[in-house]
Amino acid sequence: MIEVSVTRQDDGYIKSFTLSGHAESGPKGYDLVCAGVSAISFGAVNAVLTLCEVELDIEQAQEGGYLSVNIPSPSNEQLKDNIELLLNGMIVSLRTIEREYSEHIQIEDN
């Protein structure tokens, strides 16, 4: 199962998120849940890096199955809001997968 853990600051903004585990919803290379989660999460990370020009603290496993991202304190409120919008879009998309494939992905949003 893929476990997604989102940690928020006191003001509700996302501080970090971690994805770990494997969906195991199909054979390696044909696991649609894994592919969807990977595309959504890496797409969101790349969007923040490119569109917001923010360096994220990223840690990932060589063989997959683990992604941890810490978001630095942005320099201004507009940038903070833009990062938050992109990452909340990621969570909405992951929740869409969770609704259909809850036996393969679980999201905890603190």
C-alpha positions in Angstrom: 0.0 0.0 0.0 1.1 3.5 -0.7 0.9 5.7 2.4 0.8 9.5 1.9 1.5 11.7 4.9 1.1 15.4 4.8 2.3 17.6 7.6 0.9 21.2 7.9 2.1 24.2 9.8 0.0 25.9 12.4 -1.4 28.2 9.7 -2.6 25.3 7.6 0.1 25.5 4.9 1.9 22.3 3.9 5.2 22.0 5.6 6.2 18.5 4.1 4.8 15.4 2.6 6.0 11.8 2.3 4.9 9.0 0.0 6.1 5.5 0.9 5.3 1.9 -0.1 4.1 0.2 -3.2 0.5 0.0 -4.5 0.8 -3.6 -5.7 -2.3 -3.2 -7.8 -0.7 -4.9 -10.8 2.5 -6.4 -12.0 5.6 -4.3 -12.0 5.5 -1.9 -14.9 1.7 -2.3 -15.2 0.6 -0.9 -11.8 -1.8 1.9 -12.7 -2.2 3.1 -9.2 1.6 3.4 -8.7 1.9 5.1 -12.1 -0.8 7.6 -11.3 0.5 8.5 -7.9 4.0 8.9 -9.3 2.9 11.1 -12.1 0.8 13.3 -9.8 3.5 13.7 -7.1 6.4 14.2 -9.4 4.4 16.6 -11.5 3.5 18.7 -8.5 7.1 18.8 -7.3 8.3 19.8 -10.8 5.6 22.5 -11.0 6.8 24.0 -7.7 10.4 23.8 -8.8 9.8 25.3 -12.2 6.9 27.7 -11.7 7.7 29.0 -8.2 11.5 28.7 -8.6 11.8 27.3 -5.1 14.4 24.7 -4.1 12.7 21.9 -2.2 14.4 19.5 0.1 13.8 16.2 -1.7 14.7 12.7 -0.6 13.9 9.6 -2.6 14.8 5.9 -2.7 16.8 4.6 -5.6 14.4 1.8 -6.3 11.2 3.8 -5.9 8.6 3.5 -3.2 9.8 6.5 -1.2 9.5 10.3 -1.8 9.9 12.9 1.0 9.6 16.6 0.3 10.2 19.5 2.8 9.0 22.9 1.7 11.2 25.9 2.8 9.7 29.1 4.2 8.9 31.2 1.1 10.2 34.7 0.9 6.7 36.3 0.4 3.0 35.5 0.8 2.2 35.3 -2.9 4.9 32.7 -3.4 3.6 30.8 -0.3 0.1 30.8 -1.7 1.3 29.6 -5.1 3.2 26.7 -3.6 0.2 25.8 -1.5 -2.1 25.9 -4.5 0.1 23.5 -6.5 0.5 21.1 -3.6 -3.1 21.1 -2.6 -3.9 20.3 -6.3 -1.6 17.3 -5.8 -3.6 16.2 -2.8 -6.9 16.6 -4.5 -5.7 14.4 -7.4 -4.3 11.8 -5.0 -7.6 11.7 -3.1 -9.3 11.0 -6.4 -7.2 7.9 -6.7 -7.8 7.0 -3.1 -11.6 7.1 -3.6 -11.4 4.4 -6.3 -8.4 2.4 -5.0 -8.5 2.7 -1.2 -7.0 -0.7 -0.8 -3.8 0.5 -2.5 -3.4 4.1 -1.2 -4.1 5.8 2.1 -3.7 9.6 2.7 -3.1 11.1 6.1 -3.3 14.9 6.1 -2.4 16.4 9.5 
